[in-house]
Amino acid sequence: MYTRPLFATKNEEGNVAEISRLPDEEHELVGIILYRENKPVDKALKGLKFHP
């Protein structure tokens, strides 16, 4: 998961500090990462709109 404050951190220690600062339900989710072969990921995401 990516929350908005993670884009301002420079390392894993900063990421952990930002994530632990707020309870889960208060984080502003702005992105996710999927790791898998392309075909299943492409199939799962087909039709979704991506926002810059």
MONOR-V223817 format. One record per residue. RES is the residue in one letter. SS is DSSP state (hx for helix, st for strand, lp for the rest). OMEGA is omega in whole degrees, -180 to 180 (NA if undefined). Layout:
<<RES SS OMEGA> <RES SS OMEGA>>
This chain:
<<M lp 175> <Y st 173> <T st -176> <R hx -178> <P hx -179> <L hx 179> <F hx 179> <A hx -179> <T lp -176> <K lp -175> <N lp -178> <E hx 179> <E hx 177> <G hx 177> <N hx -179> <V hx 180> <A hx -180> <E hx -179> <I hx -177> <S hx -178> <R hx -176> <L lp 172> <P lp -176> <D hx -175> <E hx -180> <E hx 179> <H lp 176> <E lp -179> <L st -179> <V st 179> <G st 176> <I lp 175> <I lp 175> <L lp 176> <Y lp 178> <R lp 174> <E lp -175> <N hx -173> <K hx 179> <P hx 179> <V hx 178> <D hx -180> <K hx -179> <A hx -175> <L hx -176> <K lp 178> <G lp 179> <L lp 177> <K lp 179> <F lp -178> <H lp 179> <P lp NA>>
